[in-house]
């Protein structure tokens, strides 16, 4: 999933970009409130990782702005200010979670997955749809009980579609989920990932709505891989 990280320590910011990328996230990183506001205005994110002490103000300013306009973006405060009163102030200002520095990257990734899960209204870590099982924590997948071997971006496309199986995602939506600012996107990258997924799941498992986008076929009509293979 694509997230925004607001962190002014360049070494830590680079570490977060790389480390969260290895955990399956696409992380855009900015170093100040001004750039964070511009990023939020120009892209859709699944979560915001926000430092408090920034060069042009406190991260709480941005948090309060988001909540004042009733933006439901999940926000995790990641800061060296980790006293009880700091955590209370951050949570009362509208943060969904709070993690002090230093921190463990695996814990940060797990907390972000939990925020995304709650935002989607899911109670379990696994995502299930018509015989498909995805575990974002381990990035493992199976279909009709058989393990699936997926590339990182194939998994990301399938996760995006499976999180809300009735929702149509445009090609641009999937590109936004898959690629950060510093990554070049080939014009047919999404189509290639969809093609590879259909080869593994059956050609009818992912529907194309021409001129609109992609979605998983509704569960009650989704064919099994074996049925598709025999057609």
Secondary structure, 3 states (H helix, E strand, C coil): CEEEEECCCHHHHHHHHHHHHHCCCEEEEECCHHHHHHHHHHCCCCEEEECCEECCEEHHHHHHHHHHCCCCCEEEEEECCCCHHHHHHHHHCCCCEEEECCCCHHHHHHHHHHHHHHHCCCCCCEEEECCEEEECCCCEEEECCEEECCCHHHHHHHHHHHHCCCCCECHHHHHHHHCCCCCCCCCCHHHHHHHHHHHHHCCCCEEEECCCEEEECCHHHCCCHHHHHHC
